[in-house]
Amino acid sequence: MRARLDIPAGTLHRVSHRSEILGQNRLGDTATREIVVYVPHGHDGAGLPLLVDIVGFTAGGPAHANWKNFGENVPERLDRLIHDGAMPPVVVAFPDCFTRLGGNQYIDSHVMGPWATWLTTEMLEDIEGRFKCGGSGQRALFGKSSGGYGSIVHAMKHPDVWSAAACHSGDMAFELCYLPEMPNAVRAIAKAGSIEAFVTGFEQGPKYPGNALHDLMTLAMAATYDPDPDPEVFCGIRLPVDMETCEIIEERWQAWLSWDPVEMIDTHVAALTSLKGLWIDCGSVDQYNLVYGARRLRRKLEANGVDCVYEEFNDNHSSIDYRLDLSLPYLANKLLGA
């Protein structure tokens, strides 16, 4: 819903991208992906910085370009910010990274697929080739929740690709945001009879209880952080806890923790220091306890002299797109050296 009808709208292009590598997954997910690309009014994209929006769990990038009730979608927000001079013109890509298990953490997994590789190679090559935007030193990544997680992890592992990143309420401090979900997931699997029965029952519908999404998310995290290499295991899903007692299986849990941003930063300080800009924020009453992980990450960033913007705001995890009014101009200006 456009807030101001006097502002000229940018152009949305819908690109059908056929990946050569995304078919390498055990979920049966398609390798053909839609990428919505926003080009600001009065531009064809050439020479502009490129921002990439990676979204939270249960969403896909193109959803951020859909009509939105009681507020702006991301392209409408960009129209306003650019028109009012709050940020310079940029191209923004919204790639569809949805999976059978309901979402994405944007890292490579032999179960989920080579998502980090795709985002940093094929996806960029396609969009930058078509619109002549971005390029070395002119790319940034942003997202919230799972997208926030992907943004901070990509900033650590792929600073040669991304020059700036914004992490809004990203998953971190895994023992606080993931372990509390394990008992519910164990109960749901026991009720269904198996992980396979739970997933296929969820898919068959005709509807699912609200808490089932959280259980599905837990299974998606398992397939992401510690997938079982045994091809006979359904979707490679194994939990890091005993299925009878819910006790932590230390080896499995350590595999998860190796992907926790709070743990990862210790070996990726140089990468974060090399960025042009890093934005991290979180609601002070985030219902998934993510603010505590954000605070831990901030302490480590400060201790290692990593320059970043860190903000807490008086809100929870939900409906916080308004934070983009701050982070998007920050990213665009940092890419341009402002």
Secondary structure, 3 states (H helix, E strand, C coil): CCCCCCCCCCEEEEEEEECCCCCCCCCCCCCEEEEEEEECCCCCCCCCCEEEEECCCCCCHHHHHCCCCCCCCHHHHHHHHHHCCCCCCCEEEEECCCCCCCCCCCCEECCCEEHHHHHHCHHHHHHHHHHCCCCCCCEEEEEECHHHHHHHHHHHHCCCCCCEEEEECCCCCHHHHCHHHHHHHHHHHHHHCCHHHHHHHHHHCCCCCCHHHHHHHHHHHHHHHCCCCCCCCHHHCCCCECCCCCCECHHHHHHHHCCCHHHHHHHCHHHHHCCCEEEEEEECCCCCCHHHHHHHHHHHHHHCCCCCEEEEECCCCCCCHHHHHHHHHHHHHHHCCC
